[in-house]
Amino acid sequence: MKKVPIGISDFKKLITENYYYVDKSLFIKEIINDGSEVILLPRPRRFGKTLNMSMLRYFFEKSDEDNKYLFENLKVNKYKDIMGMQGKYPVIYLTFKDIKDGNFQKCYEKMKEIISIEYYKHKYLLDNYLKGIEETYFKKILSMEASQGQYETSLKNLSKFLSEYYNQKTIVLIDEYDTPIQSGYLSGYYKEIIEFMRNFLSGALKDNEYLQKGVLTGILRVAKESIFSGLNNLKVCTILKNHYSDKFGFLESEVEEILKYYNIESEMDEVRKWYNGYIFGENIIYNPWSILNYVDNYEKGFRAYWVNTSSNDLVKIVLTKAGETVKKELEDLIKGKAIVKQINEDIVMNDVENGSENVWSFLLFSGYLKVINENLKMGRSFCTLEIPNFEVKYLYEEIILSWFKESINNEKFNYMLKSLTTGDIETFEDIFSEYIIKSASYFDIEESEKFYHAFVLGILVALNEEYEVKSNRESGYGRYDVALIPKDKNKLGIIMEFKKVNKRRKETLEIAADKAIAQIKDKNYKQELLDMGIENIMELGIAFEGKEVLVVEG
């Protein structure tokens, strides 16, 4: 039985050491037949980008060892014209997937090291070939003593050295090009890393007479105007396009084959619910990282294997800072509803937090949403979006719960909810007030809508097994309604009305809370619960003024 390739991203190791391989070798054919000189393939993390790039390297690269045998039993071997190109090109291969640093200097030093290691692979150029200034330059890069300007031109210069040495244009492969950019965005050196990457990439990919083909992978097409400006030989194939749509992630037929091979095909229906749901182009795609981890640990049941705290930092920041509209629509998504949003394929990383369009585009291309339908209107893309599967829903729930648990500890958070659902309003108010004070770093309490929806999301996620949570934004200034409908009709049903104190009308917390109770009674909100057979109903008016809160039972 073949080994399950958890975290194996070196193509040669995977093929030669008896690992199970889902044959994506026709990726090579599609790359060769693509008329574009430079191809950017954004895909979510852990969808096989590094493995595919490693495969391209072993296919194209001229080397002392003949690597043709790696492809003998793969689909690409049927195409003799394609196989005739195996081992015929000088290749530059760089991966930035591990560059995740807290400051620019550490990031820059690691990039220098990666570039130096690639130069070291081609140190044979120093053997009676490079002379004079070129030899000095090569040695400076090799010893990591070159200037920043010299490192910025190092990719283009290496392509020149190799092309002239082999009398053949160079193939440039850059894996996870945007990982340093995301780190820069998270850690405050975005401007510096963008400047470096712009010069580093543009020199090698724009108007480079020594370039045969460039292939880049990442999560987003970030900072188009900053990095790829004027690069008119660039083709971008996002998950919305059909090009390469079956080359990253697993197709349903491929998942069925894997489960059958490991004698767990009976679990296919549950596998679908947990790890299916991504749609790339016209193909339904499964998360390969999750599938392989499940196969390796199937006796432990279904889990959210895609969870990785550091990789979700940016998602958490984006959702935390998002406004009222985003949080309300996130609530709808968690309830299983679809939303329609304009999607921008050319996201500027620095603007991800500015405007809900950028938020939804970021979540889609990062793998946290799927497209059900796409409509083009006046050249703009409007997509119907849903949460792909159980696993991604779990991620959203973890992020939402973390908002609460970082403000008050987990035990106290659970105690707060228990006191609410058992009718202990005094305890609920005490802990809820503490939460409001401590959550000021996450939400502007003065923006009651943003805070309100964060709280509703927390209730929705934490109580969804026992309660149906309904929330409806009422008309008028700062008026909201929440209903907790117990699935066990013998339990307590709860109706909450939120009011923000109107200072212009000289309201107090008591007046605002009383107004909330009056609105619940005047509009007879409890009738919906009574119609469901729920007789034990509690009505709460919750008033806010800055960080102060008052909870009144009607």
N, C-alpha and C positions, 0 to 999 in steps of 0.2 A: 504494500500500500504506500502511495506517495505521501510525502510529508506536506503538511499545510504551510504555505509560505507566509507566515505572519511577519510583516515588516521586512521582507526580502525585496530589495529594490534593485539589486544587481542582476541583470538579465542572464549573464553567463553562469553565475552561481545557481540561479533558479533552474536553469536547463540541465546543468551537469551534475547537480547534487540531489536528484530524485525528488524534486518538489512538484506539486500539482501546478500546472500552468494552463490558464485560460488563454487560448491562442488569439492574440491580437496582432499577429505579424503582418496582416494586410494593411496595418497602419503605415508600414514602410511603402507599400505600393501607392497608397493614397498620397503620401508626402511627395513621392517621386513624380507622380502624374499631376500634381498641383502646379499650375503655371506660376504661382506667386513666388517671389524670391525670398520673402520673409513671412513666416506664418506664426501668429500668436494664438495659442490654444488655452484660453482660461477655463479652468474646471475647479470644482470644490476640492478641498483638501482630502487626501487619502483616497483618491479615485484612480490611482495608477499612473500618475503623470511621470514620476521619477523612473519607474520601471520601463515605461514606453520610451522615454528619452535614452535610457541605458541601452535598450534594444536598438535604437537608431545608431547609437555610437558603435556597437559591436558589428552592425551591418555595414556601415559606410567606411569605418576607419581602416586606413592602411596600417598594418602592424607586422611585426616579425612572425607572429603566430597566425595561422590560417583559421579564421573563425567561421568559415562557411558551414562547418559541421553543426553549428548551433541551430541552423535553420532547416536542416535536412528533413525533419518530420513535421514541419509547420506549413501552414497554408501558403505562405509566400513562395515556397520552394516550387510550386506548380508553375510559376511565371519565370521562364528562363531569361527573358529580356531584363526583368527586374534583378534576378540573381546575378546577372552579368555585371551589375554595378557594385556587388558586394566587395568590400575591401579595396575600393578604388580611390578613395578620397582622404586627404588630410582632414582631421576632425579636431575641433576645439570643443571640449565638453566641460561646462561649469554648472554646478548646482549650488544655489544659495538657500536651500531649504532649512539649514540649521543656523542661519544668521538671525538671531533674535536677542538683541542686546539693548541695554538700558541707556546707552549714550553713544554718540556718533563715533568717538575715538575707538571704542572697542569694536563697533561694527566695521569701521574702516580697516582696522588692523586684521580682522578676520577675512575681509574681502581681499586685502593684500596677500594674505596667506594662501587663499584659494587660487588667486591668479598666479602666485609664485609656484604653487604645486603643479599647475597646468604647464607653466613654462618648463619646470623640471622634467616633465614627461618628454619634452622635446629638446632636452639639453644636447642631443646629438648635433643640433645646428651649430654648436660651438666648435665642433670637430672639423677644423679647416674649411668652414663654410662662411659663417658670419665674421666680418672683419671690421676694424676701426670703430666708428661711432655705433654701428649696429651691435657689435659684440659688447661694447661697454654698456649700452642700453639694456641688452638682454641680461647681462650679469647683475645689473642694479635691480632689475625686477626680480631676478632669481634670489638675490640676497635680501630682498625686502628693504632696500635702501633708496629706492627711487622716489621722486617727488610725487605729489598727488596728481599733478598734470601728466606725468609720465604714466602713472597707473590708469588714468582716464583714457589714454591712447593705446594702452597695452593690448587690448583685444584686437583692434584694427592692425596694429603692428605685427602681432603674432600671426594673423591671417596672411599678411604680406610675406613674412619669412617662410611660412609653410608652403604657400602657393609657388613662390619662386624656387624653393628647394625641390618640390615634387613636380613642378611644371603642371600643376593642376589646382584649380580653384578650391577654396576651403569651405567646409561645412561647419557652421557654428551652432551649437546646441546649448541653450541656457535654460536650466530647470529652475522653477520657482523664482523667477526674476523679481517678483514683487514682495517677497518675504522681508527683505531689509526695509522696503518702503513702508510696509505695515508696522514694523517695529519702530521706525522713525516717527510715524504718526502717533503711535501709542506712547512713545517715550520722549517726545518733544524735540526731535532732530529731523523733522520731515524736510525742511528747507535744504539742509545740508546733504541729505541722502539723495534727494531728487536731483540736485545739481550734479552730484557725482554720477548717478545712474544715467542722466541725460547725456553727458559727455561720453561716458563709457560705452553705452549702447549705440548711440547715434553714429559715433565714429566707425563702428564695425558694420552697422546695418544699413547706413544711408550712403548711397553713392560709393560703395566700396568695390572697386574693380577686382578685388581678390576673393569676393564672396560667391560661392556656388549657391548655397541656400542657408537660410537661418531659420531655426525653429525655437520658439520660446514657449514655456508654460508658466502659468501662475494661477491665482484665484480670480483676479480682476484685471480688466484693461484699465489700469489706473493712470491718472495724470496724462491723458492723451496729449494735451496741448503742451505739457512740460517735457515729456520724454520722447514721444513719437512724432513731434511736430515736423511736418514736411516729409515724413517717411512714406512716400506714395507707392512704395513697393511692398507695403505691409498688408497682409490679409488677416483679419481677425475672425475667428470662428468661435463664437460664444455658444452656450448651451441652447440658444434659441435657433441656431442654424443647423441644418442637416449634415453639413460637412463634418466628418470625423465623429458623428454623434454616437456610433456604436463602438468606438475605439477606447473609450474611458468608462470604467464601471462595467458591470456584468449585465448582459441581456437575460431575459427570463429563461430562454432555452439553455443558456450557459449555467445558470443557477440550478436548473433542474438536473443537468448533467453532474454538477458537483455533488448535490445531495444524493443522487443515485449512486455515485462512485463510493461515497462514504456511508451508504446504507441508511440514510435518514430522509429518504424522499417523502415519507409520510408526513413530514413537518412542513411541506411546501406552503400550505394555506397560511399558517402562522408566520412563516418567513416573509410571505407577501405583505402581511399587515405591518410587520416590524421594519423591514428593510427595503421594500419596494417603493414605487411612487415617484421617483425622479423621472423627468421627461426631458431628454436631450434631443432636439430636432423632432423627428418622428418616432423615436425609440423610447420605450419604457426601460428604465435603467435601475439596477440595484446597487447599493453601496457596497463596493468590494471589500473594504476594510471590515465592515460589520459582518458580511457573509462569511468571510474566512475565519474571523474570530468566533462566530457562532458555531461553525463546523468543528473548530478545534475544541470548543467547550460546550457542545450541544447538550450534554447530560446535565448542565447547570441551568438550562432553560434560556429564555430570551432576555437579553439585556441591552442596554444602550451603550454599545461598544464605541460609538463615535464620540462619546464624551471625552473631552480633553480640556481641562480648565484653562490652560494658557492659550490654546487656540480659540477659545470662546470669549476671551477678554474683550476683543473689539466688538463682538455682537452684544455683549452685556453693556458696554459703554454706550453704544449707539441706541439701544432700547431704553436705557436709563434716562438719557438726555432727550429722548423723543418727546414730542408734545402730546396734547390731549388726544388728537385725532389718531395718531399711531397707536396709542395704548388702547383706545376704544376698538380699533380694528384688529389689534392683536387679541383682544378679548373675543371678538367674533371668530377669528381663526382657531383659537383653542377650543371653541365650542363646535368646530367642524364646519363652519361657514366659509364661503369663498368671498374674496374681495377683488375688485377690478382696479388696477393701477397702471399709470403710465410708467414704462420701464425705459431707463436710459442705459444703453450698453457702454457708453463712454464715461464711466464714473470717475470723478476726480476725488482722490482719497481724502483730500483736505475738506471736501464739501459733503462727506457722507452724512454728517450730522445736520446739515442745513437743508431742510425741506424733506417732506415725507417721500417724495419721488425717489430721492437718493437712498433713503433708508430701505425702501422695498426693493430697489434694484440691487443694493448690496446684499440683502438677505437672500434674494433669488440666486444670484451668481455665486454666493458662498455656500449654497446647498441647503438653506434653511426654509425654502419655499419651492413649490413646483408650479409650472404653468399648465393650466387646464385648457386654455384657449388663448390665441393671440389675434388681435385685430389691428390692422394698420389704418390710421386716420390722418390724412394730410401728412404722411411720412412719419408719423409718430406711432410707437408701438404701445398698445394697451392690452395688458395681460390679465386674465382671470387667474388668481393665485390661491393656493391652498397649502396647508402643512402636508408634507409628503407622506409621513408614516408615524407609527407609534414612537419610534426612536427619536425623531426630531421634535415631536410634541413633548417628549420627556425633557429634552434640552431646554425648550422654552420654559417649561414648568420649573426646572432647576434654577434658571436665571431669575425668574419671577420670585421664587421663594427666597433666593439669596438676598433680594432687596430687603426682605423682612428680617431674615436671620442675621444679617450684618448690622442691623439696628438694635435688635434685641435677640438674646440667645434662643436657640432652637426650643429649649424646654419652655421658656416663657412665651414664645410665639404660639406653641401648641396650647399652652394654658389659656392664653388670650382667646383663642378660637373656642376652646371648650367652655370657657365662661360665657361667651356669647351664645353658643348653641344650647346651653343649659339655663339661660335666663339670669345668670349672675352678672347683672349690669354694672354694679359697683366695681367688681374686679376687672371687668372688661374695660371700663372707662379708665381705671388706673394704669393698666398696661398699655392701652391704646394711646393715652397721653404721653407715656414714656416713648413709645414708638415714634410719635409725631416729632418730639423734640430731637431724637437721635437720627431721624431720617432727613434732617434738613440738608445734609450734604448730598443727598440723592435727588431730592425734589424741592422745588421752590414752593414752600407751603403757601405763599401768597397766591400762587397759581393753583387754586383749589381743584380745578379740573384735572390737572396732571397728577396731583396727589390722589385724588379720588379714584382715578382709573387704575393707578398702581395698587391701591388697596383692594379694589374690586377684583383685579387679576389675582392677587394673593389669596383672597377668599375662594375664588373660582378654582384655583389649582389645588389648594389645601383641602377643600371640602367636597371636591367633585364626586367622590365615591358615595357620599351620604346625602348630598344636596344637589338640586339643580339651581344654579345661580342665575338669576335674571337681572339685567340692569338696563334701564332706559333713561336716556338723557332727556329731561323734561325741558319745555320751553321756559324762557325767563332766565334771569341772571343767577348763575351758580346753583341751579336746582336739579337735584339728581334723585333717582329712586333705585333701590336694590331690594330684591326679594330672594330669600333663601327658602326654597321649597323642599322640604324633606321627602326623600324617596320612601321612607317609612312614615305613613300618614299619622301614626300615633305620636311622632316626635314633634318638637316645637317648630312652627313656621315663623319666619322673621321678616318683617318689612322695615326697611331703613330709608329715611329721607335725610339727605345732607343739605345743610344751609351754610352759606358763607355770610358772616355778619356784614350788614350794609352800614358802613360808617357814616355815609352821607345822610342816612336816615336816623342816625344816632341809635342804632340797634345795640342791644347787649346779647351776650351768648344765650341768656334765658329767653329773650324775645325771639331770637332766631330759631332756637330749639322748639319753642311753643308753636311757631309758625309751621315748622316741619311736621309736627304732630297734627296740627289743624289741617294741613294739606293732605296727609294720609287719610284722615277721617272724612274730609270733605269730598275727596275723590274716591272714597270707598275702595282703596287699594286691596283690602283683605278679601274682597269678594272672589277674586281669582283663586285664592287658596281655599276659601270655603267651598267653591264649586268643585274642587279636587277632593273634597272630603277631609280637609285638614281643619280641625276645630280649635286646636291650641295654637293661637297666633299672638306674637308679641310685636308691638309697633314702637319703633325707636326714631326719635328725632335727634340728629347729630349736628351740632353747630360748631363752626370753626371761626376763630379770629387769630390769625397768625399761627403761633404754636399752641394756642390754648384751645381746648375742646370741651364740650359739654354734651353728655348723652342723657336724654330724657325718655322715659318710657311713658307711652300714652295709655 
